[in-house]
């Protein structure tokens, strides 16, 4: 019975690692496909609407962070 127990544990561990490896391979291939699509869209002459909207959101977020930094640095300068 102890031989079966060790073989079962070995099988479970091997199966678990195999499953993790396969899922990582699938996630990596999905990541690469998205990355390729993003590069292709960024190099296109006519940008897709989704790309333009995402770019506007990023620029707005950057402007908001920059304004917060400037107001924070202005407050510390005024306090001194």
Secondary structure, DSSP 8 states (H G I E B T S, - for coil): -HHHHHHHHHHHHHHHHHHHHHHHHHHHHHHHHHHHHHHHHHHSSS--HHHHHHHHHHHHHHHHHHHHHHHHHHHHHHH-
